[in-house]
Amino acid sequence: MIEITSPIRTARLVLRPFTERDEDDMLEFESRPDVARYLLNEPRTPEDNAKELAVRLKQHALREEGDTLLLAIELGGKVVGYTLLIWLSRPDQQGEFGYVLHPDHHGKGYASEAAAEMLRIGFEELGLHRIIGRCDPRNAASAGLMERLGMRREGHFLESQFFKGEWGGEYRYALLAEEWRRSRRES
Ligand SMILES: CC(C)(COP(=O)(O)OP(=O)(O)OC[C@H]1O[C@@H](n2cnc3c(N)ncnc32)[C@H](O)[C@@H]1OP(=O)(O)O)[C@@H](O)C(=O)NCCC(=O)NCCS
């Protein structure tokens, strides 16, 4: 079990639980169609955004299998995205991670930096054995991020879901704890 009680600093970012003050920053990227394109949700209205923030306010710990830890990505005092970790299985020590970044800040490695910290939390603090990531095969930025983090593409599912009005596929990536440790030793 882990609980995030104070902000985590990476080289350029602060990762921390969402607060009520983040509603406007969050809406700025959550309302964008280009951000929601490959996410399960539609672009959020102010009402959807407020409801989602209420959920996120409670997602600061992993206590039980099924829980989600969701941390705001803060850059220069503003929330520009988030990264998450879902505890998929306690006995099998499995997790799934994810990330979203405001398009104004793409192309600088910020999402990779935040997501790498979430992998560290999953492997080193929660003691996970394996973390997966999933993305639509058309989401080249997301696939590229996972490859940059050293994850292995283990599957390409064709037309595995009916997604936003059409058949969509899925790439599934994974990283084992031992592979994570080895990459840390080598870097
Ligand atoms: C997926 C997403 C987070 C990727 O954002 P991103 O900024 O491309 O990702 P990274 O942080 O890994 O940045 C990588 C880019 O920064 C460049 N870069 C610059 N400095 C860098 C650094 N210090 N470290 C790493 N990359 C760096 C890389 O070369 C790469 O550029 P490229 O896109 O031209 O190849 C973003 O596209 C997004 O939020 N999309 C909408 C939501 C979404 O689809 N989420 C995923 C659902 S599965």
The ligand as an SDF file (V2000), in Angstrom:
LIG
                    3D

 48 50  0  0  0  0  0  0  0  0999 V2000
    0.8180   10.6220  -25.2830 C   0  0  0  0  0  0  0  0  0  0  0  0
    1.4030   11.9860  -24.9170 C   0  0  0  0  0  0  0  0  0  0  0  0
    1.4120   12.1490  -23.4170 C   0  0  0  0  0  0  0  0  0  0  0  0
    2.8390   12.0610  -25.4580 C   0  0  0  0  0  0  0  0  0  0  0  0
    3.3460   13.3800  -25.2740 O   0  0  0  0  0  0  0  0  0  0  0  0
    4.8180   13.7440  -25.8010 P   0  0  0  0  0  0  0  0  0  0  0  0
    5.1390   15.1170  -25.4210 O   0  0  0  0  0  0  0  0  0  0  0  0
    4.9190   13.3480  -27.2460 O   0  0  0  0  0  0  0  0  0  0  0  0
    5.6900   12.6840  -25.0120 O   0  0  0  0  0  0  0  0  0  0  0  0
    7.1350   12.7670  -24.3710 P   0  0  0  0  0  0  0  0  0  0  0  0
    7.1030   13.4640  -23.0780 O   0  0  0  0  0  0  0  0  0  0  0  0
    7.6200   11.3620  -24.3520 O   0  0  0  0  0  0  0  0  0  0  0  0
    7.9820   13.6600  -25.4000 O   0  0  0  0  0  0  0  0  0  0  0  0
    8.5680   13.0320  -26.5050 C   0  0  0  0  0  0  0  0  0  0  0  0
    9.0070   14.0300  -27.5400 C   0  0  0  0  0  0  0  0  0  0  0  0
    9.7960   15.0410  -26.8860 O   0  0  0  0  0  0  0  0  0  0  0  0
   11.1370   15.0210  -27.4480 C   0  0  0  0  0  0  0  0  0  0  0  0
   12.0350   15.3660  -26.3490 N   0  0  0  0  0  0  0  0  0  0  0  0
   12.6120   16.5770  -26.1830 C   0  0  0  0  0  0  0  0  0  0  0  0
   13.3190   16.5910  -25.0410 N   0  0  0  0  0  0  0  0  0  0  0  0
   13.1920   15.3710  -24.4790 C   0  0  0  0  0  0  0  0  0  0  0  0
   13.7050   14.7960  -23.2880 C   0  0  0  0  0  0  0  0  0  0  0  0
   14.4620   15.4960  -22.4320 N   0  0  0  0  0  0  0  0  0  0  0  0
   13.3680   13.5110  -22.9880 N   0  0  0  0  0  0  0  0  0  0  0  0
   12.5760   12.7930  -23.8170 C   0  0  0  0  0  0  0  0  0  0  0  0
   12.0640   13.3040  -24.9780 N   0  0  0  0  0  0  0  0  0  0  0  0
   12.3720   14.5870  -25.3020 C   0  0  0  0  0  0  0  0  0  0  0  0
   11.2810   13.6410  -28.0300 C   0  0  0  0  0  0  0  0  0  0  0  0
   12.2650   13.5980  -29.0380 O   0  0  0  0  0  0  0  0  0  0  0  0
    9.8980   13.4110  -28.5910 C   0  0  0  0  0  0  0  0  0  0  0  0
    9.7400   14.1640  -29.7580 O   0  0  0  0  0  0  0  0  0  0  0  0
    8.9450   13.6060  -31.0450 P   0  0  0  0  0  0  0  0  0  0  0  0
    7.4930   13.5480  -30.6260 O   0  0  0  0  0  0  0  0  0  0  0  0
    9.1960   14.6330  -32.0810 O   0  0  0  0  0  0  0  0  0  0  0  0
    9.4930   12.2550  -31.3250 O   0  0  0  0  0  0  0  0  0  0  0  0
    0.5740   13.1310  -25.5680 C   0  0  0  0  0  0  0  0  0  0  0  0
    0.5610   12.9510  -26.9670 O   0  0  0  0  0  0  0  0  0  0  0  0
   -0.8560   13.2100  -25.0530 C   0  0  0  0  0  0  0  0  0  0  0  0
   -1.1290   13.6700  -23.9560 O   0  0  0  0  0  0  0  0  0  0  0  0
   -1.8210   12.7750  -25.8930 N   0  0  0  0  0  0  0  0  0  0  0  0
   -3.2500   12.8900  -25.5370 C   0  0  0  0  0  0  0  0  0  0  0  0
   -3.6450   11.9420  -24.4380 C   0  0  0  0  0  0  0  0  0  0  0  0
   -3.2840   10.4960  -24.7610 C   0  0  0  0  0  0  0  0  0  0  0  0
   -3.5280   10.0260  -25.8760 O   0  0  0  0  0  0  0  0  0  0  0  0
   -2.7110    9.7930  -23.7640 N   0  0  0  0  0  0  0  0  0  0  0  0
   -2.2920    8.4200  -23.9270 C   0  0  0  0  0  0  0  0  0  0  0  0
   -3.4340    7.5080  -23.9490 C   0  0  0  0  0  0  0  0  0  0  0  0
   -2.9220    5.8370  -24.3050 S   0  0  0  0  0  0  0  0  0  0  0  0
  1  2  1  0
  2  3  1  0
  2  4  1  0
  2 36  1  0
  4  5  1  0
  5  6  1  0
  6  7  2  0
  6  8  1  0
  6  9  1  0
  9 10  1  0
 10 11  2  0
 10 12  1  0
 10 13  1  0
 13 14  1  0
 14 15  1  0
 15 16  1  0
 15 30  1  0
 16 17  1  0
 17 18  1  0
 17 28  1  0
 18 19  1  0
 18 27  1  0
 19 20  2  0
 20 21  1  0
 21 22  1  0
 21 27  2  0
 22 23  1  0
 22 24  2  0
 24 25  1  0
 25 26  2  0
 26 27  1  0
 28 29  1  0
 28 30  1  0
 30 31  1  0
 31 32  1  0
 32 33  2  0
 32 34  1  0
 32 35  1  0
 36 37  1  0
 36 38  1  0
 38 39  2  0
 38 40  1  0
 40 41  1  0
 41 42  1  0
 42 43  1  0
 43 44  2  0
 43 45  1  0
 45 46  1  0
 46 47  1  0
 47 48  1  0
M  END
$$$$
